[in-house]
């Protein structure tokens, strides 16, 4: 099987020749630039210059050489900012500072900094529905964002290296969008009060999503196998918001987005990212069209891989859950990593419906020896 055949087989809940592998198809299945540089050094490859695929998270842009060497079965694609937007990074002495398209100011310490974290939000405090509507939101109907995208995708389809194509969404999910531009305190109060401000922000975020997917799927929908959406709904031990709040305010808008995607491109698989303990909402996500779930945070409450596979494995592909990234991958021994990988493959792989990746992006403190142990265990135990 080539990579695309392998991916499509597992997404159809059938067993391919081996478990497919994703590294870097999305920001959440990627690898931090520090861990990537260390891995390159370990592999005897050039490691001095590592481009980033995502500025905020500092996830690395994995090279095609490394993709092929590691046997990665999927390639992820993103649109780019329009020509009238230039991302500037300013030196303030102790920090690097940048402002994104949405007006969020982010900072990364110059000394040992690992991420750009939000430090100022454009709509904190008291705002009106009118002010939200008049805010200069980015234009996601601008087709210049797609320049060169189709050619890049077509270059990935050739010979035995034909790979699955995953198209990423922009920015963060619609719940996270409110948290970002308003701040957690203000936006959660908005949600609790079911205020018009919350509803307006959620509608703007939903409308932008649909505008985005309309131009993307019109341009490259025939080449795309998987569409990646997401919204962080969980924490370590429970949900960020109540099931009632999700079902009242968020779920109908998620459904609108997913239904639009499926209408435009019925063949695509809808991949949904949400960290944390989201067990209680999995039936809701399946109901509104989610087909693949990432990252399967195995260390969170009620996210037991064996139970998840038993309850939802007939309709849901588990995209992740391959190895715990909170404890085992960064702090375990290579032997413990191998044992963990074997357990997760045993739990999630039978019958297909499993794409191997670590639980969320591989972080900077993960030693390359443990990454190699993960990859070797996947090769040893991931064959059907």
Helices and strands as residue ranges (DSSP letters): H 3-11, E 20-21, G 27-29, H 33-43, E 52-54, E 59-60, H 64-70, E 74-77, E 89-91, E 95-99, E 105-109, E 117-120, H 129-134, G 143-146, H 149-154, G 159-161, E 164-168, H 174-182, H 184-192, H 196-220, G 221-223, E 226-230, H 243-245, I 246-250, H 251-264, E 269-273, G 279-281, H 282-287, E 292-294, H 305-312, E 317-319, H 328-331, H 334-348, E 354-356, H 368-381
